[in-house]
């Protein structure tokens, strides 16, 4: 056992969703980035507390979820990688 605090959760965006975000207008891209950072905090805290993370489940394993960025034309799919304490973003859909 170690006295070190548990490491926080990270958010990893795959190459294609990152490219989609770079194509967005700067203000929208910043909103989506801030949303993803908040998602990492909220989803990680929920998982650590044995609760469901935000969004709609996309599988029966508790790994894949989808949600919309409220007030913006953006949908996100994410996967929870518990052993790496990572929220992985494989899909960002921007309706423009």
ZAMARGU-4260 file (C-alpha; in steps of 0.2 Angstrom, whole numbers, plus 5000, padded with zeros to 4 digits):
<rodrens>
0) 5000/5000/5000 | 5006/5018/4996 | 5003/5034/5004 | 5002/5043/4987 | 4985/5050/4982
5) 4975/5042/4969 | 4979/5049/4952 | 4965/5059/4943 | 4956/5055/4928 | 4962/5060/4911
10) 4953/5064/4895 | 4960/5058/4878 | 4953/5063/4862 | 4957/5053/4847 | 4964/5060/4831
15) 4948/5062/4821 | 4937/5070/4835 | 4952/5082/4838 | 4952/5087/4819 | 4933/5090/4820
20) 4936/5102/4835 | 4950/5111/4825 | 4938/5114/4811 | 4925/5122/4823 | 4925/5141/4825
25) 4937/5146/4840 | 4923/5150/4852 | 4914/5133/4849 | 4930/5124/4850 | 4934/5132/4867
30) 4917/5127/4873 | 4919/5109/4868 | 4936/5108/4876 | 4930/5115/4892 | 4915/5103/4891
35) 4927/5088/4889 | 4938/5094/4904 | 4922/5095/4915 | 4917/5078/4908 | 4933/5071/4914
40) 4931/5078/4932 | 4912/5073/4933 | 4913/5056/4925 | 4929/5051/4935 | 4921/5057/4951
45) 4905/5047/4947 | 4914/5031/4943 | 4925/5033/4959 | 4909/5034/4969 | 4901/5019/4960
50) 4888/5029/4951 | 4884/5030/4933 | 4894/5043/4923 | 4884/5056/4913 | 4876/5053/4896
55) 4866/5039/4889 | 4874/5021/4890 | 4878/5013/4873 | 4882/4996/4879 | 4878/4984/4894
60) 4896/4984/4900 | 4896/5002/4907 | 4910/5007/4895 | 4902/5017/4881 | 4891/5033/4883
65) 4885/5047/4872 | 4879/5064/4877 | 4876/5081/4869 | 4885/5098/4873 | 4870/5107/4880
70) 4865/5122/4869 | 4878/5118/4855 | 4876/5107/4839 | 4889/5094/4846 | 4887/5076/4851
75) 4900/5066/4860 | 4903/5048/4862 | 4915/5042/4875 | 4922/5027/4883 | 4927/5024/4901
80) 4944/5015/4903 | 4944/5011/4921 | 4961/5003/4923 | 4969/5018/4915 | 4958/5031/4924
85) 4954/5038/4907 | 4939/5045/4897 | 4943/5042/4879 | 4934/5052/4866 | 4932/5042/4849
90) 4918/5052/4842 | 4913/5071/4841 | 4899/5075/4829 | 4897/5094/4824 | 4881/5098/4816
95) 4885/5113/4805
</rodrens>
